[in-house]
Amino acid sequence: MPERTVTIASAHGLHARPASLFVQAVTASGLPVELTKGEKTLNAASILGVISLGIEHGDQITLRADGDNADATLDSLVELLTTDFDA
């Protein structure tokens, strides 16, 4: 299962707006994507789950995806997470 580790760029972390954009992109991919922060792993398509992790600017998270185009999906999610939506 391909994975990527990414550092969060948004100045205020994954609060409601960037978390929503991220979850929408995960859902649109049609692939199961896992998000890990520290020792917690969850379904990246869950907005409540993503927000509950309290992901802040500069935090590192790991994404894993399974299925066709998993690498391309992860690359596009990384690009999204390395964008500062608070700028």
Backbone as CSV, one residue per row, in Angstrom:
resi,resn,N_x,N_y,N_z,CA_x,CA_y,CA_z,C_x,C_y,C_z
1,MET,0.850,-1.171,0.000,0.000,0.000,0.000,0.900,1.241,0.000
2,PRO,0.818,2.062,-1.031,1.649,3.267,-1.098,1.334,4.231,0.048
3,GLU,2.350,4.969,0.476,2.132,5.965,1.520,3.004,7.185,1.279
4,ARG,2.577,8.289,1.858,3.319,9.552,1.789,3.267,10.194,3.167
5,THR,4.373,10.804,3.567,4.407,11.612,4.778,4.499,13.058,4.338
6,VAL,3.672,13.906,4.943,3.581,15.296,4.515,3.541,16.210,5.736
7,THR,4.112,17.390,5.582,4.065,18.419,6.617,2.967,19.409,6.250
8,ILE,2.078,19.676,7.180,0.919,20.535,6.941,1.357,21.991,6.769
9,ALA,0.906,22.615,5.675,1.327,23.971,5.348,0.371,25.047,5.849
10,SER,-0.925,24.751,5.951,-1.880,25.794,6.342,-1.503,26.377,7.695
11,ALA,-1.457,27.695,7.758,-0.993,28.399,8.952,-1.771,28.029,10.208
12,HIS,-3.029,27.657,10.046,-3.858,27.290,11.204,-4.198,25.807,11.204
13,GLY,-3.447,25.018,10.456,-3.648,23.577,10.440,-4.879,23.172,9.658
14,LEU,-5.337,21.945,9.910,-6.511,21.434,9.205,-7.776,21.752,9.996
15,HIS,-8.112,23.029,10.051,-9.379,23.432,10.657,-10.477,23.205,9.620
16,ALA,-11.675,23.692,9.862,-12.854,23.346,9.065,-12.673,23.470,7.554
17,ARG,-12.223,24.612,7.057,-12.165,24.806,5.601,-11.141,23.896,4.926
18,PRO,-9.860,23.913,5.326,-8.914,23.024,4.648,-9.220,21.542,4.887
19,ALA,-9.747,21.215,6.059,-10.114,19.817,6.326,-11.239,19.388,5.389
20,SER,-12.190,20.272,5.170,-13.300,19.970,4.266,-12.805,19.771,2.834
21,LEU,-11.913,20.625,2.366,-11.352,20.483,1.021,-10.591,19.165,0.884
22,PHE,-9.841,18.814,1.927,-9.080,17.571,1.928,-10.024,16.367,1.872
23,VAL,-11.032,16.353,2.724,-11.972,15.229,2.778,-12.733,15.109,1.455
24,GLN,-13.111,16.228,0.860,-13.787,16.185,-0.440,-12.890,15.544,-1.495
25,ALA,-11.607,15.879,-1.472,-10.664,15.295,-2.438,-10.493,13.796,-2.196
26,VAL,-10.442,13.398,-0.934,-10.340,11.966,-0.608,-11.572,11.236,-1.129
27,THR,-12.744,11.770,-0.850,-13.992,11.146,-1.274,-14.073,11.060,-2.800
28,ALA,-13.683,12.130,-3.477,-13.726,12.163,-4.938,-12.780,11.135,-5.563
29,SER,-11.726,10.776,-4.852,-10.764,9.808,-5.396,-11.381,8.422,-5.529
30,GLY,-12.360,8.116,-4.687,-12.990,6.808,-4.721,-12.147,5.704,-4.114
31,LEU,-11.014,6.060,-3.544,-10.120,5.071,-2.941,-10.183,5.135,-1.424
32,PRO,-9.955,4.006,-0.754,-9.825,4.058,0.704,-8.486,4.699,1.058
33,VAL,-8.539,5.774,1.836,-7.341,6.498,2.241,-7.311,6.547,3.758
34,GLU,-6.175,6.189,4.330,-5.973,6.273,5.777,-5.077,7.460,6.088
35,LEU,-5.358,8.126,7.201,-4.545,9.239,7.673,-4.036,8.866,9.057
36,THR,-2.740,9.035,9.276,-2.149,8.733,10.574,-1.438,9.966,11.114
37,LYS,-1.753,10.291,12.363,-1.016,11.320,13.104,-0.630,10.685,14.429
38,GLY,0.667,10.612,14.655,1.138,9.948,15.873,0.746,8.488,15.839
39,GLU,0.019,8.061,16.858,-0.403,6.665,16.937,-1.848,6.462,16.500
40,LYS,-2.513,7.539,16.054,-3.917,7.445,15.654,-4.031,7.367,14.142
41,THR,-4.768,6.364,13.674,-5.042,6.187,12.250,-6.545,6.169,12.054
42,LEU,-7.000,6.861,11.000,-8.435,6.895,10.737,-8.715,6.986,9.253
43,ASN,-9.977,6.832,8.911,-10.445,6.960,7.540,-10.382,8.437,7.173
44,ALA,-9.603,8.782,6.154,-9.405,10.179,5.774,-10.642,10.798,5.143
45,ALA,-11.677,10.007,4.880,-12.921,10.539,4.316,-13.871,11.023,5.407
46,SER,-13.458,10.938,6.666,-14.295,11.362,7.790,-13.893,12.768,8.244
47,ILE,-14.740,13.754,7.968,-14.435,15.130,8.356,-14.292,15.248,9.869
48,LEU,-15.170,14.594,10.607,-15.084,14.669,12.075,-13.802,14.015,12.575
49,GLY,-13.428,12.913,11.955,-12.192,12.245,12.342,-10.974,13.111,12.079
50,VAL,-10.926,13.711,10.901,-9.785,14.560,10.535,-9.675,15.742,11.491
51,ILE,-10.788,16.413,11.750,-10.772,17.566,12.657,-10.415,17.137,14.085
52,SER,-10.880,15.952,14.490,-10.626,15.489,15.866,-9.151,15.242,16.143
53,LEU,-8.335,15.057,15.096,-6.903,14.821,15.306,-6.160,16.094,15.699
54,GLY,-6.792,17.245,15.515,-6.141,18.504,15.903,-4.852,18.744,15.149
55,ILE,-4.873,18.561,13.856,-3.673,18.700,13.032,-3.337,20.176,12.865
56,GLU,-2.137,20.547,13.296,-1.691,21.941,13.288,-0.641,22.185,12.204
57,HIS,-0.373,23.460,11.942,0.684,23.858,11.010,2.003,23.209,11.425
58,GLY,2.676,22.597,10.481,3.969,21.974,10.751,3.891,20.534,11.216
59,ASP,2.693,20.046,11.553,2.553,18.637,11.943,2.840,17.750,10.746
60,GLN,3.401,16.583,11.029,3.599,15.588,9.979,2.541,14.516,10.117
61,ILE,1.927,14.185,8.979,0.950,13.104,8.944,1.357,12.143,7.839
62,THR,0.839,10.942,7.914,1.099,9.935,6.894,-0.217,9.541,6.253
63,LEU,-0.217,9.472,4.936,-1.384,9.048,4.166,-1.071,7.724,3.499
64,ARG,-2.050,6.822,3.487,-1.930,5.546,2.782,-3.190,5.363,1.946
65,ALA,-3.021,4.855,0.738,-4.160,4.593,-0.137,-3.983,3.224,-0.771
66,ASP,-5.108,2.622,-1.112,-5.078,1.303,-1.715,-5.955,1.313,-2.959
67,GLY,-5.459,0.728,-4.033,-6.244,0.614,-5.253,-5.538,1.210,-6.452
68,ASP,-6.226,1.131,-7.591,-5.691,1.705,-8.827,-5.488,3.200,-8.648
69,ASN,-4.403,3.705,-9.165,-4.069,5.131,-9.092,-3.797,5.629,-7.674
70,ALA,-3.427,4.728,-6.767,-3.157,5.134,-5.379,-2.014,6.143,-5.323
71,ASP,-0.968,5.923,-6.104,0.163,6.854,-6.091,-0.251,8.242,-6.563
72,ALA,-1.003,8.311,-7.646,-1.459,9.605,-8.167,-2.400,10.290,-7.184
73,THR,-3.258,9.511,-6.545,-4.176,10.071,-5.551,-3.398,10.658,-4.383
74,LEU,-2.422,9.919,-3.890,-1.616,10.418,-2.773,-0.846,11.666,-3.168
75,ASP,-0.316,11.684,-4.375,0.420,12.870,-4.839,-0.485,14.103,-4.858
76,SER,-1.717,13.951,-5.312,-2.627,15.100,-5.356,-3.049,15.527,-3.951
77,LEU,-3.199,14.578,-3.032,-3.541,14.929,-1.652,-2.380,15.644,-0.971
78,VAL,-1.165,15.198,-1.241,0.015,15.864,-0.685,0.087,17.301,-1.199
79,GLU,-0.172,17.494,-2.482,-0.158,18.840,-3.045,-1.177,19.737,-2.341
80,LEU,-2.338,19.186,-2.059,-3.382,19.925,-1.356,-2.930,20.308,0.060
81,LEU,-2.319,19.358,0.757,-1.910,19.599,2.145,-0.683,20.499,2.261
82,THR,0.065,20.653,1.182,1.228,21.540,1.211,0.883,22.942,0.695
83,THR,-0.411,23.207,0.560,-0.912,24.525,0.185,-1.389,25.238,1.444
84,ASP,-1.000,26.501,1.613,-1.451,27.263,2.789,-2.774,27.939,2.441
85,PHE,-3.878,27.344,2.895,-5.201,27.890,2.639,-5.526,29.098,3.525
86,ASP,-4.635,29.399,4.452,-4.855,30.523,5.359,-4.081,31.769,4.918
87,ALA,-3.369,31.667,3.800,-2.552,32.787,3.324,-3.430,33.862,2.679
